[in-house]
Amino acid sequence: MIRVVVVDDEALVRSGFQMILNASDGIEVVATAEGAQAAHVIRRERPDVVLLDIRMPDVDGLTVLRQIQELPAPPHVAMLTTFDTDEYILTALRSGASGFLLKDTEPEQLAQLVRTLAAGGVVMSPKASRALLRSHPGAGAPQDADVSRVGLLSDRERDVLVLVAEGLSNADIGTRIHLSAGTVKDHVSSILTKLRVSSRVQAALLAERAGLLTHHDDSTARDNGR
């Protein structure tokens, strides 16, 4: 059972997410909270996944995220936002968040996204991530230097990076390209080292900036057209 805590200042959002997720197999919302209560509730409940509003009036999501990351075994956190280009998203991703969701995510997709988070995957709305990168093209570092490091990756590591950016867990990546989960883990570790990033989310953002996801989509479309 995947244990989830939903943190949002709006009662309607909390109850809506709770209802949708509790109706899904293998997922239980063990608590909901507003910003000021969030860190205490998360320490008490020890969830696997936290869905965390990035903008709250009493305690903002970035503060709560930092508190969560200080826990001995922090849960996977996805930031919730209503804005495609929320100015705080990049800061949240650099601070340890495993992705972000728009609050209008389709109900049927929400449970699968939570499962992806629990498995260690990356969750990013493609529409929102592209808009975010357009509005923050440098992503806090010189773009040319960041992108050039993609050239250090082997062909197999590039394949793995694309699947990381799609939000797949190590086990799912292994199934897709016929490798063991341990081998995929080694590839991911090498990718993070070569790209000089500290998380799968940062690697995924760099993959999109380098055009790997666009090239992958184009290749898939050509293959499907044969």
C-alpha positions in Angstrom: 0.0 0.0 0.0 1.4 3.4 -1.0 0.9 5.9 1.8 0.2 9.5 0.7 -0.1 12.8 2.4 -1.7 15.7 0.6 -0.7 19.2 1.6 -2.7 22.2 0.3 -4.3 25.3 1.8 -7.6 24.6 0.0 -9.9 22.1 1.6 -11.5 21.3 -1.7 -8.2 20.3 -3.3 -7.3 18.2 -0.3 -10.6 16.4 -0.2 -10.7 15.9 -4.0 -7.2 14.4 -4.2 -8.1 12.2 -1.2 -11.3 10.9 -2.7 -9.6 10.1 -6.1 -6.6 8.4 -4.6 -8.5 6.4 -2.0 -10.6 4.9 -4.8 -7.4 3.6 -6.5 -6.0 0.2 -5.8 -2.9 0.1 -3.6 -3.0 3.8 -2.6 -4.2 5.3 0.7 -4.2 9.0 1.7 -3.2 8.6 5.3 -3.5 12.3 6.1 -4.1 15.8 4.6 -2.7 19.0 6.0 -2.4 22.7 5.5 1.1 24.2 5.3 1.6 25.1 8.9 0.8 21.5 10.0 2.5 19.7 7.1 6.0 18.9 8.6 4.5 17.6 11.8 1.9 15.4 10.0 4.6 14.0 7.6 6.9 13.2 10.5 4.0 11.4 12.3 2.6 9.5 9.3 5.9 8.7 7.5 4.3 8.5 4.0 5.9 7.2 0.8 4.6 10.1 -1.3 3.8 13.7 -0.5 1.8 15.9 -2.9 2.7 19.5 -1.8 1.2 22.8 -2.8 4.0 25.1 -3.9 2.1 28.3 -3.0 0.4 28.5 0.4 -0.3 31.7 2.4 0.9 30.6 5.9 4.0 28.4 5.1 5.0 28.2 1.5 5.7 24.8 -0.1 9.5 25.5 -0.5 9.8 25.8 3.3 7.9 22.6 3.9 10.0 20.9 1.2 13.2 21.8 3.0 11.8 20.5 6.3 10.9 17.2 4.6 14.3 16.8 3.1 15.8 17.0 6.6 14.0 13.9 7.7 16.1 10.7 8.0 14.2 8.9 5.2 12.4 11.6 3.3 9.4 10.7 1.1 9.1 11.3 -2.6 7.6 14.8 -3.1 5.7 16.2 -6.1 4.9 19.9 -6.0 1.3 20.9 -6.9 0.7 24.1 -8.9 -2.0 25.8 -11.0 0.6 27.6 -13.1 2.4 26.1 -16.1 5.5 28.3 -15.5 5.4 28.7 -11.7 8.6 30.7 -10.8 9.3 28.5 -7.8 9.3 25.1 -9.6 12.9 25.1 -10.6 13.9 26.0 -7.0 11.8 23.1 -5.8 13.3 20.7 -8.2 16.8 21.7 -7.2 15.8 21.3 -3.5 14.9 17.7 -3.9 11.3 17.5 -5.3 10.7 14.5 -7.6 8.6 16.5 -10.0 5.5 18.6 -10.3 1.9 18.2 -11.1 -0.7 20.7 -12.3 -3.7 20.7 -10.1 -6.0 20.1 -13.0 -4.3 16.7 -13.8 -6.9 14.2 -15.0 -8.2 12.0 -12.2 -7.5 8.8 -14.1 -3.8 9.9 -14.4 -3.3 10.9 -10.8 -3.1 7.4 -9.3 -0.5 6.3 -11.9 1.6 9.4 -11.3 1.6 8.6 -7.6 2.7 5.0 -8.3 5.5 6.4 -10.5 6.6 8.7 -7.6 6.6 5.8 -5.1 8.7 3.7 -7.4 11.4 6.5 -7.6 10.3 7.9 -10.9 10.1 11.5 -12.2 6.8 13.2 -12.6 6.6 16.2 -14.8 3.7 17.5 -16.9 5.2 17.6 -20.5 3.2 20.8 -21.3 4.4 22.5 -18.1 8.0 21.4 -18.3 8.3 22.8 -21.8 6.7 26.1 -20.8 9.0 26.2 -17.7 12.2 25.7 -19.8 11.1 28.3 -22.3 10.7 30.8 -19.5 13.9 29.7 -17.7 16.2 28.7 -20.6 19.4 28.7 -18.5 17.9 26.7 -15.6 20.3 28.4 -13.2 23.5 27.5 -15.1 25.3 28.2 -18.4 23.2 26.3 -20.9 26.0 25.5 -23.4 28.2 23.9 -20.7 25.3 21.9 -19.3 24.1 20.6 -22.6 27.6 19.8 -23.8 27.9 17.2 -21.0 25.2 15.1 -22.6 27.9 14.3 -25.2 29.8 12.4 -22.5 27.0 9.8 -22.3 27.1 6.5 -24.1 24.3 5.5 -26.5 22.9 3.2 -23.8 23.1 6.0 -21.2 21.2 8.3 -23.5 18.5 5.7 -23.9 18.2 5.4 -20.2 18.2 9.1 -19.7 15.2 9.5 -22.1 13.3 6.9 -20.2 14.2 8.6 -16.9 12.8 11.8 -18.3 9.6 9.9 -19.2 9.2 9.2 -15.5 9.9 5.5 -15.5 11.4 3.7 -12.5 14.5 1.6 -12.8 12.5 -1.6 -13.0 10.3 -0.2 -15.7 13.3 1.1 -17.7 14.9 -2.4 -17.4 11.7 -4.0 -18.7 11.6 -1.5 -21.6 15.2 -2.0 -22.8 15.8 -5.5 -21.5 18.2 -4.8 -18.7 18.2 -5.8 -15.0 17.1 -3.1 -12.5 20.7 -3.2 -11.0 22.2 -2.5 -14.4 19.8 0.4 -14.9 20.7 1.8 -11.5 24.4 1.7 -12.4 23.6 3.6 -15.7 21.6 6.2 -13.8 24.4 6.7 -11.3 26.8 7.2 -14.2 24.5 9.6 -15.9 24.1 11.8 -12.8 27.9 11.8 -12.4 28.6 12.7 -16.0 25.9 15.4 -16.2 27.0 16.8 -12.8 23.5 16.8 -11.4 22.2 15.4 -8.1 18.7 14.1 -9.0 16.8 12.3 -11.7 14.6 15.4 -12.1 17.6 17.6 -12.9 18.8 15.0 -15.4 15.3 14.9 -17.0 15.3 18.7 -17.4 18.7 18.7 -18.9 17.6 15.9 -21.4 14.8 18.2 -22.5 17.0 21.2 -22.9 19.4 19.1 -25.0 16.6 18.1 -27.3 16.8 14.4 -26.5 13.1 14.1 -25.9 12.1 15.9 -29.1 14.5 13.6 -31.1 13.0 10.6 -29.3 9.4 11.7 -30.1 10.4 12.2 -33.8 12.1 8.8 -34.0 9.0 7.1 -32.5 6.7 8.9 -34.9 8.8 7.7 -37.9 9.0 4.2 -36.6 5.2 4.1 -36.1 4.7 5.4 -39.6 6.6 2.6 -41.3 
